[in-house]
Amino acid sequence: MSIIKVEDIAHVRFTAPDLGEMRNFLDEFGLRHVTDDGALYMRGCGTAPFVHATTEGEPDFVGLGFRAASKADLKAIAEAEGTSIETLDAPGGGSVVRLTDPDGRAVEIVAGQEEVAPIPVEERPPFNSIEGGTRRRSEAVRLKTGPSHVVRLGHCMLNAGDLAATIAWYQEKLGFLVSDEVELEPGLPIGYFMRCDRGDTPTDHHTLAIVQGADGPGFNHAAFEVASLDDLMLGHTHLKKAERQQEWGVGRHILGSQIFDYWRDPWGHTLEHWTDGDLFTASDPAGKAGIDQMAGVQWGPDLPPTMV
C-alpha cells in the first residue's frame, strides 16, 4: 500500500540564465504566459494554473510536481515523511509538501490549487476517412498557422541512478502503477512506464517514466498534450520556421502509442508534443517489453543517437 495516490502530474521546474529567451521558445512551443513575478510561469489551454516554471540560474532541471486529491492526502504524506504542509507561492495558490526523491530531485505534491478558465481551442472540421466515415461534407479544411495548442502536461521521463530504489520510492509514496516494465534482457529491467492509480477512471499509460541512466540520474524529457494531430503538425511547421532544434519525430510510439514530436529548448532540455495516447484503469495488468519496443516506433524516424 502506498502512502497516497496522486491524480496526475502538475508541473515541471527548470532554471535558465535568460527568462526572456525561455519565454520566446515556450511561446513558439505553444504554452501561454502567466506571469514572470519571481519566476517565469507558463500554462496550457486547460485548467491548470501553470505547467512549466523557470527561475533564473544556470541551465538545469530542478524537479516536478504532482497533484494530490485533497489536503488530507498532503497531511498524510507530510506526517509519513516528517515534514510540513506549506503555502504554494505560485499561480493558483494552494498547498504543497516538498520532498526529495532518491536522485536528489525536488518533488512537490500540491493540492487546493485554484483552476483557471480554459482557453478555447478552435474546433477542427470532421476528419474524413474510409474507417471513420465521411462526416465532413460541403466544407473544406482550412487551418490557421501558428504554434500548437498545448492543453496540458502529460508526463515526464527521468533518468535514475539506482533504478530499483527510485521506482520503489515513487510507488510506495505516491501510488504509481507499472504499465510496462522494460527489460534489457529477461530478468534485467532497464526502465518502467508508470501511471497514476485512479481506480476505474482511465488515465494516461504513463504519467511518469523512469529509465536507468547511462550517466546516472538526470532529466530525459517532459511531454505536453496538444489538441490534435493537425495541431501537432502545425506546431511542427511553426517551430521549424522559427529554426528551433528538433530532436525526434514525427512518429508513433509503441509503448503508450502516442504520436510524438520532440524539440529542445535553448539549453538542450527536451520537450515533447504528443496526441492520441493510450488510457488504462487500475485493473489493467502490467506488461513487459524489450528495449526495442521502448526505443522503437510504429511509424516515423528511428530514435536519434542524441536520445540514447
C-alpha positions in Angstrom: 0.0 0.0 0.0 1.2 3.5 -0.8 1.0 6.5 1.4 -1.2 8.4 -1.1 -2.2 8.0 -4.7 -1.5 11.1 -6.8 -4.0 12.0 -9.5 -1.8 13.5 -12.2 1.4 15.3 -12.9 1.1 19.1 -12.2 4.2 20.9 -13.4 7.9 20.8 -14.2 10.5 23.3 -12.9 13.7 24.5 -14.6 16.4 27.1 -14.1 17.8 29.1 -17.1 20.1 32.2 -17.4 17.7 34.1 -19.7 14.0 34.0 -18.8 13.1 36.2 -21.9 14.6 33.6 -24.2 12.9 30.8 -22.4 9.6 32.6 -22.8 10.2 33.1 -26.5 10.8 29.4 -27.0 7.8 28.4 -24.9 5.6 30.8 -26.8 6.6 29.2 -30.0 6.2 25.7 -28.4 2.5 26.6 -27.6 2.5 27.4 -23.9 0.8 30.6 -22.6 2.5 33.2 -20.4 1.0 33.6 -16.9 3.5 35.8 -15.0 7.2 36.3 -14.5 6.9 37.6 -11.0 9.7 35.8 -9.2 9.8 33.1 -11.9 8.5 32.6 -15.4 5.2 30.6 -15.2 3.6 29.2 -18.3 0.2 27.4 -18.7 -1.6 25.3 -21.3 -5.1 25.8 -22.7 -6.5 23.6 -19.9 -7.5 24.4 -16.4 -4.1 24.0 -14.6 -2.8 27.4 -13.4 0.7 26.6 -14.6 2.5 23.6 -16.0 6.1 24.9 -16.6 8.1 27.2 -14.3 11.6 28.7 -14.7 13.7 30.6 -12.3 16.9 32.4 -13.2 20.1 30.4 -12.8 22.4 28.0 -14.6 20.6 25.8 -17.0 19.1 22.8 -15.1 16.1 20.7 -14.5 15.0 21.3 -10.9 12.1 18.9 -10.3 8.5 18.2 -10.9 5.1 18.4 -9.2 2.2 16.0 -8.8 -1.4 16.8 -7.9 -2.9 15.1 -4.9 -6.6 14.5 -4.5 -7.0 16.6 -1.3 -5.3 18.4 1.5 -6.0 15.3 3.6 -3.5 13.5 1.3 -1.0 16.2 1.8 -1.4 15.8 5.6 -0.8 12.0 5.2 2.3 12.3 3.2 3.7 15.1 5.4 3.2 13.1 8.5 4.7 10.0 7.0 7.8 11.9 5.7 8.2 14.0 8.8 7.8 17.3 7.0 5.2 20.1 6.9 2.5 21.5 4.6 3.4 24.9 3.1 1.5 27.5 1.1 2.3 27.2 -2.6 3.6 30.6 -3.7 2.8 30.2 -7.4 -0.1 30.9 -9.7 -3.2 29.1 -8.4 -2.0 29.1 -4.8 -2.9 26.0 -2.9 -0.7 23.9 -0.6 2.4 21.9 -1.1 4.5 19.2 0.5 8.1 19.3 -0.7 10.1 16.0 -0.9 13.3 14.9 -2.5 13.5 11.7 -4.5 16.5 9.2 -4.3 18.2 11.0 -7.1 18.0 14.4 -5.4 15.2 15.9 -7.5 12.7 18.2 -5.9 9.2 16.6 -5.9 6.3 18.9 -5.0 2.9 17.3 -4.0 0.2 20.0 -4.5 -3.5 20.3 -3.6 -6.1 23.0 -3.5 -4.9 25.0 -6.5 -7.5 27.3 -8.0 -8.2 26.2 -11.5 -8.3 28.8 -14.4 -10.7 29.1 -17.2 -9.7 27.0 -20.2 -8.5 28.8 -23.3 -10.8 27.8 -26.2 -9.2 25.8 -29.0 -10.5 26.2 -32.5 -12.7 23.3 -33.5 -11.4 21.2 -36.4 -13.7 20.1 -39.1 -14.6 16.4 -39.0 -11.9 14.0 -40.4 -12.9 12.1 -43.4 -11.6 8.5 -43.7 -12.6 5.1 -45.0 -12.5 3.7 -41.5 -14.2 6.6 -39.7 -16.7 7.7 -42.4 -17.2 10.8 -44.4 -18.6 13.3 -41.9 -17.2 16.4 -43.5 -19.3 17.4 -46.5 -19.5 20.7 -48.4 -16.7 22.1 -46.2 -13.0 22.5 -47.0 -10.2 22.1 -44.4 -8.6 25.5 -43.8 -6.2 25.5 -40.8 -4.7 28.6 -39.1 -0.9 28.6 -39.0 0.9 29.2 -35.7 2.1 27.3 -32.6 0.5 24.1 -31.3 -2.2 24.5 -28.7 -0.7 22.8 -25.7 -3.6 21.7 -23.5 -1.8 20.0 -20.6 1.4 18.5 -19.2 1.0 14.7 -19.7 4.2 13.0 -18.4 7.8 13.3 -17.5 10.6 10.8 -18.1 13.6 10.7 -15.7 17.0 9.0 -15.7 17.7 7.2 -12.5 21.0 6.5 -10.7 19.5 3.4 -8.9 16.5 2.3 -10.9 15.1 -0.1 -8.3 15.3 2.5 -5.5 13.8 5.3 -7.5 10.9 3.1 -8.7 10.2 1.9 -5.2 10.1 5.4 -3.9 7.5 6.7 -6.4 5.4 3.5 -5.9 5.5 3.5 -2.1 4.9 7.2 -1.5 2.8 8.3 -4.5 1.0 5.1 -5.6 2.2 4.7 -9.1 1.3 1.6 -11.0 3.5 -0.1 -13.6 2.1 -0.1 -17.1 5.2 -1.6 -18.8 8.4 -2.9 -17.4 11.2 -2.6 -20.0 13.9 -5.3 -19.9 17.4 -5.1 -21.4 17.3 -8.9 -21.3 15.0 -11.3 -19.4 15.2 -10.5 -15.7 17.2 -7.3 -16.2 14.9 -4.3 -16.1 16.1 -1.0 -17.5 13.0 1.1 -17.3 9.4 1.5 -16.2 6.4 3.3 -17.6 4.1 4.1 -14.8 0.6 5.5 -14.4 -1.5 7.0 -11.7 -3.8 4.7 -9.7 -7.2 6.3 -10.2 -9.3 3.1 -9.8 -11.8 2.7 -12.6 -11.1 6.2 -14.0 -9.0 5.8 -17.2 -5.6 7.5 -17.0 -2.6 8.0 -19.3 -0.5 4.9 -20.0 2.3 6.8 -18.3 2.4 9.9 -16.2 6.0 9.1 -15.1 8.6 7.0 -16.9 12.0 6.2 -15.3 14.9 4.6 -17.0 18.4 3.6 -15.8 20.6 6.5 -16.8 23.9 5.5 -18.5 25.5 8.5 -16.9 23.5 8.4 -13.6 20.4 10.5 -12.7 19.1 13.3 -14.9 16.3 14.7 -16.9 15.1 12.9 -20.0 12.0 14.8 -21.3 8.7 16.4 -20.4 5.7 15.8 -22.6 2.8 18.1 -23.4 -0.5 17.0 -24.9 -1.7 19.1 -27.9 -5.2 19.5 -29.3 -5.0 17.1 -32.3 -2.8 15.6 -35.0 -3.3 18.7 -37.2 -2.4 20.8 -34.2 0.8 18.9 -33.6 1.8 19.3 -37.3 1.0 23.0 -37.3 3.3 23.3 -34.3 6.0 21.3 -36.0 5.9 23.6 -39.0 5.9 26.7 -36.8 8.9 25.5 -34.8 10.8 24.6 -38.0 10.2 28.1 -39.4 11.5 29.6 -36.1 14.6 27.5 -36.6 14.2 25.7 -33.3 16.1 22.4 -32.7 14.1 19.3 -33.4 15.1 16.2 -31.6 12.9 13.3 -32.9 9.7 12.9 -34.8 7.1 13.0 -36.1 6.2 9.3 -35.3 4.1 7.0 -33.3 5.5 5.3 -30.2 5.0 1.6 -29.3 4.7 2.0 -25.5 1.9 4.4 -24.9 1.1 4.7 -28.6 1.4 8.5 -28.7 2.0 10.4 -31.9 5.1 12.4 -30.9 7.3 15.3 -31.9 10.4 16.2 -29.7 12.1 19.5 -29.5 15.0 21.0 -27.5 14.7 24.3 -25.5 17.5 26.8 -25.9 19.6 25.0 -23.2 19.1 21.5 -24.5 16.2 20.2 -22.4 13.8 18.0 -24.4 10.1 18.8 -24.6 7.6 16.7 -26.4 4.3 17.4 -28.2 2.0 14.4 -28.3 -1.5 13.3 -29.1 -3.6 10.1 -29.2 -2.1 8.2 -26.3 -3.4 5.0 -24.6 -5.6 5.1 -21.5 -5.8 2.4 -18.8 -7.5 1.7 -15.5 -6.0 0.3 -12.3 -7.3 -3.2 -13.1 -5.3 -3.4 -16.4 -2.2 -5.7 -15.9 1.3 -4.6 -16.3 3.2 -5.5 -19.5 6.8 -6.5 -20.3 8.6 -5.1 -23.2 12.1 -5.1 -24.7 14.4 -2.2 -25.3 13.4 -2.4 -29.0 9.8 -1.5 -28.0 10.8 1.4 -25.7 13.1 2.9 -28.4 11.1 1.8 -31.4 8.3 3.3 -33.4 5.2 2.0 -35.2 6.0 4.6 -37.9 8.4 7.5 -38.2 12.1 8.1 -37.9 14.4 5.9 -35.7 15.5 7.1 -32.3 18.4 9.6 -32.8 21.7 8.9 -31.0 21.3 12.1 -29.0 18.4 10.4 -27.1 20.2 7.1 -26.3 
